[in-house]
Amino acid sequence: MNQRKWQIRKVNRGCLKHLAGSLCSPISIARVLMNRGIITPNQAQSFLDPDLSSLDNLRSLPDLRKAVLLIDAIIKGNGKILIFGDYDADGLTACAILFLFLKKITPYVETYIPSRFHEGYGLSEKAVENIIKMNPDLVITVDSGIKDIKGVSILKNKGIKIIITDHHVPHPEERPDADVLVSTWDWNDKKIILPLSGAGVALALAHEYAIYRGMTLSPIEEFISLACVGTVGDVVPLLDENRVIVKYGLKKINQNPGCGLQALIEVVGFSNKDIQSEQIGYIIAPRLNAAGRVEDPRAAFELLISDNYHDALQQAKLLNEYNQKRQKEETKVFSSLIEDKNNQEAMKDEIVVVSGKNWSTGVLGIIASRLSERLLRPVIVLSENDSVAVGSARSILGFNITDSLEKVSSLLIRYGGHEMAAGLKISLDNLDTFRQRLNELFSERVKMLKEKNGIVVDAQVTMADVDSQFMLWLKKLEPFGEKNPNPLFVSSDVIVNERWYSGKNRQRLELVLMQNNKMRQHRIDAMIRSENVSDLASSSLIDLIFEVRKGYWDQPYLKIMDWRIKK
């Protein structure tokens, strides 16, 4: 296998001992906390046991009260409100939060979720045409709108009031002419204020309106499970307010998830199982996304707002079918990509730009992620249709893909996204120039990042350290996700005592590992993907990097991420 550089994060030893002593935690756990920027015992306490009341800080988003006053005026005048969503898990949950909340107050609220295939993202020309036909008095966007200068202008000229709620980075010099703009972006300092998801911004708006109206039932408590799914699904940092949303959202999902999520959990076979952020990210959110990737996103939205369990089960089964269809489309496009000689050549570039005719646009982001992980480089995957190409970009740690697109924006029709992911549209006439220009500007930086981005390990441990107490401390560090990943540990001189293949197509290699520690021998089970493991035999002596997971009967097992054979 390709050998990546191993690095153990450096921390101040004095601070490390003080933090571990104050918490009565293992040194390795204190190291993990310090690697997350948590240095003092007070910071650690807030991180390990966050208070739901800290979500009152959501009220610091600019112009929330202004948005509330406009919504209230429309409702009191019996005006018609249209919530304009998005077709991914974040946009769908954001739309569901505001719809379910406002439906308690007014019957005159509807939703509009655009089709990825017929309208595309945001307030496109086609979407705006359809909105005008619905004749709303107020449009509230969720998870979109901040870059839709033209779409907003057309709606305003028709006399429609507009509130934009969005968490994306705007064009710094182009502010949409909405009546109210609720954004996580600080227009003065040109930076993100709170790195919320679209669902987090929607939750903030509902929270502010409930306070204004003196409502007794808190939207935070009622809709935090939906906000949790959107937050995890959109891969925003799981720190501060987002950490609180996900921690308490997971608690509610495991206790009382609501009709729609409960049906989806049952259909995927996770009833009576502990749902954590990993299950949201790899099982729940992909099925919500699948509706918009292959068919109509409305099916996922209807599931989220359902109050009839029988209907919700049918919707959940449909989403599962959509996900299977998505997987088939993904395999088809990936095979086509890999077999194309031009794409094979493009995959040698530092910034990979690949394309093909009439690929399903719904799976391009997933394929870009797979390629980026495999190649350790930024990847852009585009589908060529007529005279344009549309697609998705995924990046590597330290390389802001949206900023790089900004530098070549003159070649693009449209683009937008985050540091690690973006969407774009480009004329086919500009495609070769786009590929060449990106690599001219950024190939050296990507090379440097590839050398720098080895595997960064949180702490060194022995097999003996990984016991029940260690597992309890890991539980306190959850939820894991962006900016708070599952910790990585390294251990040396470990013996592979047994090995065997398991799973469909023998895709997993199961191991029994042993390690001598003074006079006692410690044993632990482990698992690794079966690719490139032919050199890993029983009796091998290895150093390994791993995550610690909970296995059968709550016993720890190791998910091996990398290894070095010593003999």
Steps between C-alpha positions, in 0.01 A plus 500: 500500500607866454686612809379829643698695753392450861495795736408523867363841589726695732355649818638684802589227752433720802153593379438135409576372852295780658198431278514122553538547874209746522270268307636178653522376141760290318784701351392386152150650547648830621717497188192460280337799669810715456516400135149647468623830646366428848769597749344594834283289733212749456518467121508123536196502727301709252605268217428175681172612654353779282186677620195522273450857620815600311292482182356835601812626325324422172325834557827677418442445127447842338148616411314210661259740673449692175404172329264417786320836469450453126368145545267619776364781284431258213328252732282768664393616155408143402775509239628192321848377596710278274806323645753434226727207588774289350520136393772379741463381860588842641257690279224246554528503879524882504184519290324249727594696815354829375195337340404300810559803721308756292217253434417529872440872454350543153325275245643711218842342470628285212834359395694479175794264452671529161599203287872446452432389141238750383586817694835452669613659824356822639273764351563404139302653215269198480447487877417872510244456220326228700512700823331798334217271382439401865441869582655520849519820705825393664772258394737367768802316361680240708851369427506710182453846354809693602648490149171529312528868410293471182233270642445725801475805275233340280287403801535846656390662173184288521423652840594185697672549836811288551684373808822314422633259761825343389832375634703499180784741425373778268674692227662754737412799283151386394225515758152390390230767531279298736270668752689315773820299481569257787846366433793348685726732296642819652495748211728745682778262606448265202482184710257244640345601835348168602580196278142372514327277246194621311289304749681676786409841353137389457496385863636840607220679313229281651655547846501879464139510378383278787664738750338800327156338518550373856440140397539243777623207286860558396575432129849398609366215709238407240713508183854435621497147354434642151771763551735221610447309174557813292810597696664158467382457141659827388836420669533830689739515800363309799623758749329764715131546405513222240634259760209585730247459218637158407557375855145581614355417159646150518361462850152582370540276192583209729209573735222653288609568140160588361289314249710544184845436642369204701364342181831552319695356793277192494532450123881509512503245784613726784202472732611462864859584402707792618488770230808721491631759255662225292162336437351838409785576260524159330148356525228760570619807306595304183145367476355848534748620237420208271153633421645816348789316335291259294132604517288759682630650829142556606480138619769566762331822612164326538667237718648766729166676558286185519278442803362167373729206572354276229552769236847575637600133467397503133703816443799350683486185284486720191809691616678171552417402142624839379825441687547164330437668165754769595758232579447340156534838327814569699658170392405564137649850491812398693570217256453732203735755656778252577490341154529829309856569378466878523388471861784259576741767382318773696534295820875559486446875560529651846149641466298230327226613260315211333183496293269281294191534286157493665613362836239509774569829681355361821800274568786727391569633850529149641737397221710813550531409869605141421762615251633770729544250784671253266728750324557732800433796269219748427261350243236656276253268321284645222217377282503633143157589365459686169723807527562503878639280776367493855641318800657486841839561658654345812824604664775395739587641841646848471385576144192724473335380181244784488775762530687331213186516283472869586843555341378357167140622527523682165497156336194381693128553450422430865669360810467491878561290808727451799868452570489126430212473250351703218272485199564665164378552145728577205482535123659205320704750300675604822553153646856434379610852594337458842689176566829650386456826690414334829814288483718794399379698801482233769695183413802599711279569802326165461837322478609668822177406675529136387844481658377671814171312529623172640300319766488717811462291815352621827693281744704185549337222703548134581243224461470500877390865497194417290270384779146574620602827669670611180175429312301713746733792441470460123122509539531838672692635200209425265340606273779451249508671165656796319765676716438241775585174323510160660843508670790316340741304716830328426642189663835328443624140496161336465479132399241373249393182678213395271340625175201412283279664237135592559213696350348507155768435237752451783547877522611496865802341662440411864802480732583389850784717627732434793745724679737421783502754779754407769390157627146506358377435148206714377262393224258706293294450182547719194366552149648640181380535141631204302663706223881474484537274804676204340820583690323502835526141619444327830811537715584840345644753742351841416458861603148621433273805496139442595168633621339331800142384446236324710450139393292205615402500867635857516856373475750728325644408164744683275424636155847501344574798277867433415782268600871433467635144495813463714556127446 
